[in-house]
Amino acid sequence: MFKIIVITPSDTFENETKVWVDLFEAGLERLHVRKPGFSVTGIQELLQQVPVQYYSRMVLSHQPELVQSYGTMGLHLSYVDFKQYSGTLEKGQTLSVSVHNWSEAAEVAPEVDYVFISPVFDSISKSGYLANESLRLVPAGLNNIYALGGVCSSNIDQLSAMGYVGGVVLGEIWNKETHALDNFKNLINKELIE
């Protein structure tokens, strides 16, 4: 089944964690909490605003100590950080990595639960971050790759045919944070998503 993963915006906004809960209640199965520049304490403050039952649907970026102590779904790392990571996760927790080319993807895919690759389409959240045409078709043998970069309601239905197991959305959800829930519902109402 095709999956949608939502990444949080880099900065926070008032009542953001309430929107996270709304997304979970609307059916979101996996939220990547990515807050570069936030301290461990800053991430803890956000987590403490979310009911504990949703921790099992949250993946934390670059905070392995919090993944363990909060029992979240998993840990997400950049390619560079993954190469240096020597930690372990609890049984059932996931490890995922972001990459930018097929060589990196092929290298890490056997060692992780899933991989983000970008930019598949022109980014919505990063101006000037344009699609990499070589990412239009997943090579044979890579079966745990998610498309990131410009994924939105107008192109998400193309991803399965391109070989992706899912799409990762950021800009489509958060560019107008007051519409985040409606934007998510538009994505999950696409025919290819159960």
C-alpha contacts under 8 A as a table, 3 or more apart, distances in Angstrom:
res1	aa1	res2	aa2	distance
1	M	165	V	7.49
1	M	193	I	7.34
1	M	194	E	7.34
2	F	160	S	7.11
2	F	165	V	5.40
2	F	166	G	5.03
2	F	167	G	7.98
2	F	192	L	7.41
2	F	193	I	6.02
2	F	194	E	7.83
3	K	165	V	6.54
3	K	166	G	4.42
3	K	167	G	6.47
3	K	193	I	7.34
4	I	28	L	7.62
4	I	29	E	7.84
4	I	30	R	7.61
4	I	166	G	5.58
4	I	167	G	5.09
4	I	168	V	5.88
4	I	169	V	7.35
4	I	188	I	7.94
5	I	28	L	7.54
5	I	29	E	7.36
5	I	30	R	5.34
5	I	31	L	5.98
5	I	32	H	7.23
5	I	166	G	7.54
5	I	167	G	6.34
5	I	168	V	4.72
5	I	169	V	6.30
6	V	28	L	7.89
6	V	30	R	6.70
6	V	31	L	5.03
6	V	32	H	6.15
6	V	168	V	5.72
6	V	169	V	4.96
6	V	170	L	6.00
6	V	173	I	7.76
7	I	31	L	5.84
7	I	32	H	4.62
7	I	33	V	6.12
7	I	34	R	6.51
7	I	168	V	7.06
7	I	169	V	6.22
7	I	170	L	5.22
8	T	31	L	7.24
8	T	32	H	6.28
8	T	33	V	5.35
8	T	34	R	5.73
8	T	35	K	7.42
8	T	170	L	6.59
8	T	174	W	7.72
9	P	12	T	6.70
9	P	34	R	7.03
9	P	35	K	7.15
9	P	170	L	6.76
9	P	174	W	6.53
10	S	34	R	6.19
10	S	35	K	4.74
10	S	36	P	6.18
11	D	35	K	6.48
12	T	16	E	6.53
13	F	16	E	5.44
15	N	18	K	5.29
15	N	19	V	6.80
16	E	19	V	5.20
16	E	20	W	6.53
17	T	20	W	4.84
17	T	21	V	6.39
17	T	46	L	6.82
17	T	49	Q	6.42
17	T	50	V	6.33
18	K	21	V	5.13
18	K	22	D	6.26
18	K	50	V	7.56
19	V	22	D	4.86
19	V	23	L	6.13
19	V	180	A	7.38
19	V	181	L	7.16
20	W	23	L	5.10
20	W	24	F	6.30
20	W	31	L	7.94
20	W	50	V	8.00
21	V	24	F	5.03
21	V	25	E	6.12
21	V	50	V	6.96
21	V	54	Y	7.71
22	D	25	E	5.07
22	D	26	A	6.16
22	D	181	L	6.85
23	L	26	A	4.98
23	L	27	G	6.47
23	L	28	L	5.49
23	L	181	L	6.05
23	L	184	F	7.35
24	F	27	G	5.20
24	F	28	L	4.54
24	F	29	E	6.64
24	F	54	Y	7.41
25	E	28	L	7.09
26	A	181	L	7.85
26	A	185	K	7.39
28	L	31	L	7.26
29	E	57	R	5.72
30	R	57	R	4.83
30	R	58	M	5.75
30	R	59	V	7.11
31	L	57	R	6.25
31	L	58	M	4.88
31	L	59	V	6.11
32	H	58	M	5.86
32	H	59	V	4.66
32	H	60	L	5.85
32	H	61	S	6.95
32	H	76	H	7.79
33	V	58	M	6.80
33	V	59	V	6.05
33	V	60	L	4.98
33	V	61	S	6.11
34	R	60	L	6.54
34	R	61	S	5.20
35	K	38	F	5.61
35	K	43	I	7.65
35	K	61	S	7.54
38	F	41	T	7.81
38	F	42	G	5.49
38	F	43	I	6.43
39	S	42	G	4.98
39	S	43	I	6.42
40	V	43	I	5.25
40	V	44	Q	6.16
40	V	63	Q	7.14
40	V	66	L	7.62
41	T	44	Q	4.94
41	T	45	E	6.18
42	G	45	E	5.17
42	G	46	L	6.57
43	I	46	L	5.16
43	I	47	L	6.22
44	Q	47	L	5.01
44	Q	48	Q	6.07
44	Q	66	L	7.71
45	E	48	Q	5.25
45	E	49	Q	6.76
46	L	49	Q	5.39
46	L	50	V	7.14
47	L	50	V	5.40
48	Q	51	P	7.47
50	V	54	Y	7.01
50	V	55	Y	7.83
51	P	54	Y	5.95
51	P	55	Y	7.56
52	V	55	Y	5.48
53	Q	56	S	6.72
54	Y	57	R	5.43
54	Y	58	M	6.85
55	Y	58	M	5.18
55	Y	70	Y	7.18
55	Y	71	G	6.71
55	Y	72	T	4.73
55	Y	73	M	6.61
56	S	71	G	6.94
56	S	72	T	4.91
56	S	73	M	4.53
57	R	72	T	6.87
57	R	73	M	5.44
58	M	72	T	5.55
58	M	73	M	5.28
58	M	74	G	7.02
59	V	67	V	7.69
59	V	72	T	6.13
59	V	73	M	5.25
59	V	74	G	4.60
59	V	75	L	5.38
59	V	76	H	6.58
60	L	63	Q	6.05
60	L	64	P	7.64
60	L	66	L	7.78
60	L	67	V	6.51
60	L	72	T	7.43
60	L	74	G	6.39
60	L	75	L	5.05
60	L	76	H	6.00
61	S	64	P	7.97
61	S	75	L	5.82
61	S	76	H	4.59
61	S	77	L	5.90
62	H	75	L	6.97
62	H	76	H	6.34
62	H	77	L	5.70
63	Q	66	L	5.50
63	Q	67	V	6.46
63	Q	75	L	7.21
64	P	67	V	5.02
64	P	68	Q	6.50
64	P	75	L	6.35
64	P	87	G	7.83
65	E	68	Q	5.39
65	E	69	S	6.33
66	L	69	S	4.99
66	L	70	Y	5.64
66	L	71	G	7.71
66	L	72	T	7.93
67	V	70	Y	5.58
67	V	71	G	5.53
67	V	72	T	5.20
67	V	73	M	7.56
67	V	74	G	6.20
67	V	75	L	6.41
68	Q	71	G	5.25
68	Q	72	T	7.20
68	Q	89	L	7.06
68	Q	90	E	7.35
71	G	74	G	7.99
72	T	93	Q	7.32
73	M	92	G	7.63
73	M	93	Q	5.13
73	M	94	T	6.23
74	G	89	L	7.71
74	G	93	Q	4.67
74	G	94	T	4.32
74	G	95	L	5.77
74	G	96	S	7.90
75	L	93	Q	7.69
75	L	94	T	6.25
75	L	95	L	5.07
75	L	96	S	6.43
76	H	95	L	5.86
76	H	96	S	4.70
76	H	97	V	5.55
76	H	98	S	7.69
77	L	80	V	7.95
77	L	81	D	5.82
77	L	82	F	5.64
77	L	95	L	7.86
77	L	96	S	6.36
77	L	97	V	4.85
77	L	98	S	6.48
78	S	81	D	5.19
78	S	82	F	6.01
78	S	97	V	5.46
78	S	98	S	4.97
78	S	99	V	6.93
79	Y	82	F	5.11
79	Y	83	K	6.39
79	Y	97	V	5.94
79	Y	98	S	5.74
79	Y	99	V	5.67
79	Y	104	E	7.58
80	V	83	K	5.31
80	V	84	Q	6.86
81	D	84	Q	5.22
81	D	85	Y	6.06
82	F	85	Y	4.95
82	F	97	V	6.88
89	L	93	Q	6.03
89	L	94	T	7.59
89	L	95	L	7.95
90	E	93	Q	5.59
94	T	112	V	7.59
94	T	113	D	5.89
95	L	112	V	5.39
95	L	113	D	5.58
95	L	114	Y	7.21
96	S	112	V	5.56
96	S	113	D	5.74
96	S	114	Y	5.05
96	S	115	V	5.54
96	S	116	F	7.62
97	V	108	V	7.60
97	V	112	V	7.32
97	V	114	Y	6.95
97	V	115	V	5.05
97	V	116	F	6.22
98	S	115	V	5.84
98	S	116	F	4.61
98	S	117	I	5.91
98	S	118	S	7.92
99	V	104	E	6.04
99	V	105	A	6.14
99	V	115	V	7.17
99	V	116	F	6.15
99	V	117	I	4.99
99	V	118	S	6.86
100	H	104	E	7.10
100	H	105	A	7.74
100	H	117	I	5.30
100	H	118	S	5.30
100	H	119	P	7.25
101	N	104	E	5.64
101	N	105	A	6.34
101	N	117	I	6.91
101	N	118	S	7.75
101	N	135	L	7.58
102	W	105	A	4.82
102	W	106	A	5.97
102	W	135	L	7.77
102	W	139	P	7.85
103	S	106	A	5.26
103	S	107	E	6.28
104	E	107	E	5.07
104	E	108	V	6.31
105	A	108	V	5.45
105	A	109	A	5.66
105	A	115	V	6.86
105	A	117	I	7.45
106	A	109	A	5.49
106	A	110	P	7.47
106	A	142	L	6.96
107	E	110	P	7.13
108	V	111	E	5.41
108	V	112	V	6.42
108	V	115	V	7.80
109	A	112	V	5.51
109	A	113	D	7.35
109	A	114	Y	6.58
109	A	115	V	6.42
109	A	142	L	7.12
109	A	144	N	6.98
109	A	145	I	7.97
110	P	113	D	7.96
112	V	115	V	7.32
113	D	144	N	7.06
114	Y	144	N	4.85
114	Y	145	I	5.93
114	Y	146	Y	7.31
115	V	144	N	6.24
115	V	145	I	4.90
115	V	146	Y	6.00
116	F	145	I	6.00
116	F	146	Y	4.84
116	F	147	A	5.99
116	F	148	L	6.10
116	F	168	V	7.67
117	I	120	V	7.28
117	I	135	L	7.93
117	I	145	I	7.01
117	I	146	Y	6.36
117	I	147	A	5.55
117	I	148	L	5.70
118	S	121	F	7.87
118	S	131	A	7.75
118	S	132	N	7.48
118	S	135	L	7.63
118	S	147	A	6.40
118	S	148	L	4.83
118	S	149	G	5.37
119	P	122	D	6.60
119	P	123	S	6.71
119	P	129	Y	7.27
119	P	130	L	6.65
119	P	131	A	4.99
119	P	132	N	5.75
119	P	135	L	7.63
119	P	147	A	7.63
119	P	148	L	5.78
119	P	149	G	4.30
119	P	150	G	7.14
120	V	131	A	5.12
120	V	132	N	5.82
120	V	133	E	7.22
120	V	135	L	5.62
120	V	136	R	6.58
120	V	147	A	6.04
120	V	148	L	6.00
120	V	149	G	5.35
120	V	150	G	6.88
120	V	151	V	7.74
121	F	130	L	6.68
121	F	131	A	4.27
121	F	132	N	7.13
121	F	148	L	7.74
121	F	149	G	5.33
121	F	150	G	4.62
121	F	151	V	6.57
122	D	128	G	7.78
122	D	129	Y	6.09
122	D	130	L	4.27
122	D	131	A	4.50
122	D	149	G	6.22
122	D	150	G	4.95
123	S	126	K	5.46
123	S	127	S	6.73
123	S	128	G	7.46
123	S	129	Y	5.43
123	S	130	L	6.15
123	S	131	A	7.22
123	S	149	G	4.74
123	S	150	G	4.09
123	S	151	V	7.80
123	S	171	G	7.61
124	I	127	S	6.94
124	I	149	G	7.19
124	I	150	G	5.11
124	I	170	L	7.89
124	I	171	G	4.96
124	I	172	E	6.80
125	S	150	G	7.83
125	S	170	L	7.00
125	S	171	G	4.59
125	S	175	N	7.11
126	K	129	Y	5.64
131	A	149	G	7.44
131	A	150	G	7.99
132	N	135	L	5.71
132	N	136	R	7.71
133	E	136	R	5.62
134	S	137	L	7.14
135	L	138	V	6.70
136	R	162	M	6.16
137	L	162	M	4.76
137	L	163	G	6.18
138	V	142	L	6.78
138	V	145	I	7.73
138	V	162	M	6.19
138	V	163	G	5.05
138	V	164	Y	6.59
139	P	142	L	6.07
139	P	163	G	7.85
140	A	143	N	7.81
142	L	145	I	6.63
143	N	163	G	7.69
143	N	164	Y	7.45
143	N	165	V	7.02
144	N	164	Y	7.52
144	N	165	V	6.26
145	I	164	Y	5.54
145	I	165	V	5.96
145	I	166	G	7.34
146	Y	164	Y	5.49
146	Y	165	V	5.74
146	Y	166	G	4.88
146	Y	167	G	5.36
146	Y	168	V	6.50
147	A	151	V	7.37
147	A	159	L	7.33
147	A	164	Y	6.31
147	A	166	G	6.44
147	A	167	G	4.87
147	A	168	V	5.93
148	L	151	V	6.31
148	L	167	G	6.26
148	L	168	V	4.93
148	L	169	V	6.71
149	G	168	V	7.51
149	G	169	V	7.42
150	G	169	V	7.48
150	G	171	G	7.26
150	G	172	E	7.64
151	V	155	N	6.37
151	V	156	I	5.90
151	V	167	G	6.46
151	V	168	V	6.61
151	V	169	V	5.66
151	V	172	E	7.13
152	C	155	N	5.64
152	C	156	I	5.66
152	C	169	V	6.96
152	C	172	E	5.55
152	C	187	L	7.27
153	S	156	I	5.55
153	S	157	D	7.69
153	S	172	E	7.90
153	S	186	N	6.73
153	S	187	L	5.32
153	S	190	K	7.58
154	S	157	D	7.47
155	N	158	Q	5.56
155	N	159	L	7.38
156	I	159	L	5.61
156	I	167	G	6.82
156	I	187	L	7.74
157	D	160	S	6.73
157	D	190	K	7.31
157	D	192	L	6.58
158	Q	161	A	5.70
158	Q	162	M	6.50
159	L	162	M	4.97
159	L	163	G	6.50
159	L	164	Y	5.46
159	L	165	V	7.76
159	L	166	G	7.06
159	L	167	G	7.16
160	S	163	G	5.20
160	S	164	Y	5.16
160	S	165	V	6.37
160	S	166	G	7.16
161	A	164	Y	7.42
164	Y	167	G	7.40
169	V	172	E	6.13
169	V	173	I	6.67
170	L	173	I	5.51
170	L	174	W	6.13
171	G	174	W	5.23
171	G	175	N	5.20
172	E	175	N	6.27
172	E	183	N	6.77
173	I	176	K	7.11
173	I	177	E	6.93
173	I	179	H	7.47
173	I	180	A	4.80
173	I	181	L	7.56
173	I	183	N	5.48
173	I	184	F	6.22
174	W	177	E	4.59
174	W	179	H	7.73
174	W	180	A	5.70
176	K	179	H	5.55
176	K	180	A	6.57
177	E	180	A	4.93
178	T	181	L	7.84
179	H	182	D	5.32
179	H	183	N	6.00
180	A	183	N	5.08
180	A	184	F	6.19
181	L	184	F	5.14
181	L	185	K	6.22
182	D	185	K	5.02
182	D	186	N	6.20
183	N	186	N	5.18
183	N	187	L	6.56
184	F	187	L	5.17
184	F	188	I	6.42
185	K	188	I	5.18
185	K	189	N	6.04
186	N	189	N	5.23
186	N	190	K	6.90
187	L	190	K	5.70
188	I	193	I	5.99
188	I	194	E	7.63
189	N	193	I	7.01
190	K	193	I	5.84
191	E	194	E	7.32
